[in-house]
Amino acid sequence: MSQIKIYGLQTHLDPIKRELSDVIHSCIMEALDYPADKRAHRFFPLDPSDFYAPAGRTERYTILEISMFEGRSVAAKKQLIRLLFERAERECGIGPNDLEITIFETPKHNWGFRGLPGDEHQLNYKVEV
């Protein structure tokens, strides 16, 4: 299970939402062996008065917050981060200096979806990759 929040300036995010979602999902599928039908992305396009960026960032400054079950290897998470930096720049024009990624991991029992705690579900994909 993973859910992704994408924060950025509205003027930048609105035109590239679909493209960026496709990039993120392709990286998740490749690095974490994730199924194609499990996309959960939420965009938070913000007004400049609601989104302050560190010095040296541009209007393309984007923050990705990835919440997922714990269990993925360090190597898989690093591969995900590398792929996101590479593809976000190549396909969306978001350079490495304008992209920040945070991965939040929690135990399956801390998730609830489709009427059950996460650890009581039979998933159709592996978490331990």
C-alpha positions in Angstrom: 0.0 0.0 0.0 1.2 3.5 -0.8 -0.3 6.9 -1.0 1.4 10.0 -2.4 0.9 13.6 -1.7 2.3 16.1 -4.2 2.7 19.8 -3.2 3.7 22.7 -5.4 2.7 26.0 -6.9 -0.7 25.7 -8.6 0.7 27.5 -11.7 3.3 24.8 -12.1 1.4 21.7 -10.9 -1.9 22.1 -12.7 -0.5 21.8 -16.3 1.6 18.7 -15.4 -0.6 16.7 -13.0 -1.2 13.8 -15.3 2.3 13.7 -16.6 3.8 13.9 -13.1 1.4 11.2 -11.8 2.4 8.9 -14.6 6.1 9.5 -13.8 5.6 8.8 -10.1 3.6 5.7 -10.7 6.1 4.3 -13.2 8.9 4.8 -10.6 6.8 3.1 -7.9 6.0 0.1 -10.1 9.6 -0.3 -11.2 11.4 0.2 -7.8 8.8 -1.4 -5.6 7.3 -4.0 -7.9 4.0 -2.4 -7.5 0.8 -3.3 -9.5 -0.3 -0.9 -12.3 -3.8 -0.6 -10.8 -2.8 0.7 -7.4 -2.4 4.4 -8.0 -3.3 6.8 -5.1 -2.0 10.3 -5.7 -3.3 13.5 -4.3 -2.2 16.9 -5.6 -2.0 20.0 -3.4 -1.6 22.9 -5.8 -0.9 26.0 -3.7 -1.0 29.7 -4.0 2.4 31.4 -3.6 1.2 32.9 -0.4 0.7 29.3 1.0 4.0 27.7 -0.2 7.3 29.1 0.9 10.4 27.4 -0.6 14.0 27.3 0.6 16.4 29.7 -1.1 17.7 28.6 -4.5 14.5 26.9 -5.6 12.4 27.9 -8.6 8.6 28.0 -9.3 8.9 24.3 -10.1 9.8 23.4 -6.5 7.8 20.3 -5.7 7.5 18.1 -2.6 6.5 14.4 -2.7 5.4 12.7 0.5 5.2 8.9 0.1 3.3 6.9 2.8 3.7 3.2 2.6 3.8 -0.1 4.5 7.1 -0.8 6.1 9.0 -3.7 4.7 10.7 -2.4 1.6 14.5 -2.7 1.5 16.8 0.3 1.7 18.0 -0.6 -1.8 14.4 -0.5 -3.2 13.7 2.9 -1.5 16.9 4.4 -2.8 16.1 3.1 -6.3 12.7 4.7 -6.0 14.3 8.1 -5.1 16.9 7.8 -7.9 14.2 7.0 -10.5 12.0 9.9 -9.3 14.8 12.4 -9.6 15.8 11.1 -13.0 12.3 10.9 -14.5 10.8 14.0 -13.0 13.6 16.0 -14.6 13.5 14.3 -17.9 9.7 14.1 -18.3 8.4 17.0 -16.3 11.3 19.5 -16.2 11.6 19.4 -12.4 15.3 19.4 -11.6 16.9 17.7 -8.6 17.2 21.0 -6.8 13.5 21.6 -7.1 12.3 18.1 -5.9 12.2 16.9 -2.3 11.0 13.4 -1.5 10.1 12.0 1.9 9.2 8.4 2.5 7.0 7.6 5.6 6.7 4.0 6.6 4.2 2.5 9.0 3.3 -1.0 10.0 0.5 -2.6 8.1 -1.7 -2.7 11.2 -1.6 1.1 11.3 -3.5 1.3 8.0 -7.2 0.8 7.4 -8.7 0.2 4.0 -11.6 -1.7 2.4 -13.1 -2.4 5.9 -10.1 -4.0 7.6 -6.8 -3.2 9.2 -3.9 -3.5 6.7 -2.4 -6.5 8.2 -5.6 -8.5 7.8 -5.7 -8.1 4.0 -4.4 -10.5 1.4 -2.5 -8.3 -1.0 -1.9 -9.1 -4.7 1.6 -7.7 -4.5 4.8 -8.2 -2.4 5.8 -5.6 0.2 9.1 -7.1 0.9 11.1 -6.1 -2.1 
